[in-house]
Amino acid sequence: AAAGILCYVGAYVFITYDDYDHFFEDVYTLIPAVIIIAVGTLLFIIGLIGCCATIRESRCGLATFVIILLLVFITEVVVVVLGYIYRAKVEDEVDHSIRKVYNGYNGTNPDAASRAIDYVQRQLRCCGIHNYSDWENTVWFKQTKNNSVPLSCCKAALSNCTGSLTRPMDLYSEGCEALVVKKLQEIMMYVIWAALAFAAIQV
């Protein structure tokens, strides 16, 4: 069960990170998730070794079981430390990359960056970097010349919203940067708490 939970947490981080990877360029952030999946797999193997050693009453098998369990504990501590390190870096990373992502928006679905922005704005119910007025400084806004922001800025409850800046009450007022940072930090905390929980159980 423990192995399955750890693998699930690691996989969840990978899947969720994929939706936000344009806003966070440091791929090393995924290292804790990779380690947590590896630990989950190792725990499954440890369980098998422990069962076999107990059944056969093998001293060598039990010693191997204890050593591997100790290595797993150390690895979980490393995951917690790395998790905190990368969690602290999230804000700087997002601040560094988000403006570039918004400037690269072209409004077409096949474009990965455009899809990422539309997804984030709909999912987190936000618009622009700090607020919807940030769109006025983007290349896309200047090229379209229609005084509108993407439809992903429109409040979900409104079916007749066109994204026009003449109707700001139809748009999400909160900017996306702070919400993306919060979401990425939450993702990292899942890894940290999972590693801490299983390290505490082992102690």
N, C-alpha and C positions, 0 to 999 in steps of 0.2 A: 504493500500500500504506500509506504514512504517513497519508494522508488518511483511509483506511478505519479504521485503528487509532485515530486521534484521535476520530473520530466514534463509534466503538464505546465508547471510554472515557467520553465525554460521555453517551452514551445509557445506559450501565451505571449511572452516577452518578444520573441522573434516575430510572431504574427502582428502584434500591435505596433512594434517598432517599424515594421514595413510601411505602415500608413503615415509615419512621421519622419521617415528617413531623409527626406529632402530638407528638413529643418535642423537636422543634426548630423553633421558630416563625419564625426568621429566614430568609425566602425568599431573601434576598440571597446565601445560601450557595450557591445554584445558579448564581450569576453565572459563576464559573470554569468550570462545566460547559457553560454556554451558549457562552462564549467558545471553549472547546476544540472544540466542534462547529463553530462558525463558522470557526475556524482550519483544521479538517480539510477543510471545504468549500472554503475559500480555497486550500488546498494543491492540491486537485484542479484548480481553475481555473488556478493557477500552472503546474501540470504541462502543461496544454494550451497555455498561452501560450508556455512554454519550448520545447515541441516544434515549434509552428508557427514561432516566431522562428528556431529553429535550421535548420529545413528551408528557410525563405525567406531565411535569412541577413540578417534585419532588425535593424539596430542599435537602432531605436526599440523593437521588440518585446523585445529582450534587455535594454535599459535598464529597460523596464517590469517585466520578470521580476525583475531584481535589486532594484528599489525595493520591489516587493510582497513579495519574500522577506525584505527588511530589516524591513518593517512586521510581517510574521508573526513574526519573531524577537523584536521588541519586545513584541508581543502575548503571546507565550509567557512572556516575563519577567514581564509584568503578571499573568498567570495564576498563576505560581509565588508571587508576592508576595501576591496575594489569597487563594490557597489557604492559605498560612501564617497569614494574618490570621484567616480564618474557622475554620481548624483550632483556633486558640487560643481562639476564642469558644465552641466546642462544649460544653465542660464547664459553663460558666456558663449557657448557654442550656438545656441539658438539666436542670440543677439547678433552674432557674426554672420549667420547664413540667411536669416529670414528675409532681409531686405533684397538680397540677390534673387531669392526664389520669387518674391512678389514682382520684381522687375522683369523676370523671365516669363511671367504669365502671358499667354496668348489667347486664352479662352477656348481652345480646341480640346476636345476630349482625348484624342490620341496622345497629346503631350503630357508626359508624366508629371511635370511640375505643376501644370494647370490643374490636372486631376487631383493632385495632392492638396492644393490650395482650396479647391471647391469642396473636397471631402472634409478638410479641417474646419472650414467655415460653417458647413452644414452640421457637422458632428458636434463641434464645440459651441455652436451658435455665437459666432463672432464675425467681425468684418474688419479687414485691414490689419496693420501691424499693431497700432495703438488704438485706432478707431477707423471708421469708414472713410474719413477724409484723406487717409494715407493713399488711397487709390488714385487721387488726383495727381500724385507725383510719379505714377507708373507709366511705362512706355505704352502699355495696352490702353490706358485711359486717354492718353494724348492722341493715339492713333484712331480710336473709335469715334472720338469727338461727339459723343451723345450725352455727356454729363451723367453717366450712369456707372454703377459698380456691378460686378458679376451678380447673377441671380442667386448665387449661393449665399449672398449677404442678406437676402430677404428672409424675414421672419417666417418660420414654417407654417404658421396658421393663416398666412395671407396668400390667397391664390391669384390675386390680381396685381401683385407687386412686380414692377418692371426694373427695379434697381436704381431708379432715378434719384439723384441727390436733391431734387426739389421736394421729395417726400422722405426725409430722414427718419420719420417715425415708423416707416415700413422696414427699416434696416436694423440689424443687430448693432447695438451701440458699443459693445465691448470689443476691444482689440484682441487679436489672436495670439500675440507673442507670449503674454503672461499665461494664457490658458494652455498653450503648447508646452511651455516650461513645466507647468504644474502636472500635465498629463505624463510627460516623460519622466519626471521625478517620481510620480506614482508608480509607473512601470518598474523603475529601478528599486523602489521600496518593496515590491512583491518579491523580488529576488532576495533582497536583504532579509526580510522577515522569514522567508522560507528557509534560508540558510541558518539563520539564528535559531529558529524553532527546532530544526532537526539536530543542530549542534547541542542545544540545551537538552534534548531528549537523550542524546548519546552520553552526556555528562551524568 
